[in-house]
């Protein structure tokens, strides 16, 4: 038995098969069948979420807590005298998806302090056209012209 160098030599020169029932597919159409696909749907979002950083809630020292209380008392005093002071509050916003959160700033004129519900309520904003209420327990600092 004589071995041919190419084991497929007998079929190598045969014409390519064309279906009688299906139209010929272009190279672009054939390539599209094998294009990349997202086998793990949502995996990229999970990776991005895992990599997203959050801050831990600050535990205020006694000195920081006293300063915060003093400044809150100043705000309440101004409100009682009919003045709505311009105040910037730094507050913590818990993250809805993972442990931790972020710190944000809110600046505006204070409308009132609701001590029963522990809320600092700002006057209506020209942008949002609604009052903004911050939980006193989430506020970590006050700043503004009143405290200078």
HUFENTA-V960600 format. One record per backbone hydrogen bond with DSSP energy under -1.0 kcal/mol. NH is the residue of the N-H (numbers start at 0). CO is the residue of the C=O. E is the energy in kcal/mol with one decimal. If there is no record, write none. Layout:
BEGIN
nh,co,e
NH,CO,E
NH,CO,E
END
This chain:
BEGIN
nh,co,e
8,5,-1.7
10,7,-1.3
11,7,-1.4
13,10,-1.3
29,25,-2.2
30,26,-2.5
31,27,-1.9
33,30,-1.1
34,31,-1.0
38,36,-1.3
42,39,-2.4
45,41,-1.8
46,42,-2.3
47,43,-2.5
48,44,-2.5
49,45,-2.4
50,46,-1.9
54,100,-3.8
64,60,-2.5
65,61,-2.3
66,62,-2.3
67,63,-2.3
68,64,-2.3
69,65,-2.6
70,66,-2.4
71,67,-2.2
72,68,-2.3
73,69,-1.9
74,70,-2.1
75,71,-2.5
76,72,-2.4
77,73,-2.2
78,74,-2.4
79,75,-2.2
80,76,-1.2
81,78,-1.5
82,77,-2.5
86,107,-2.7
87,142,-3.2
88,105,-2.8
89,140,-2.4
90,103,-2.5
91,137,-2.1
92,101,-3.0
94,99,-2.7
100,54,-1.8
101,92,-2.0
103,90,-2.6
105,88,-2.0
107,86,-1.8
109,84,-2.4
110,120,-2.8
111,120,-1.8
113,118,-2.7
114,112,-1.0
118,113,-2.4
119,133,-2.8
120,111,-2.9
121,131,-3.2
122,108,-3.0
124,129,-1.7
128,124,-2.3
133,119,-2.7
135,117,-2.7
137,134,-1.6
139,89,-3.0
140,89,-1.3
142,87,-2.3
146,143,-1.5
147,144,-1.3
END
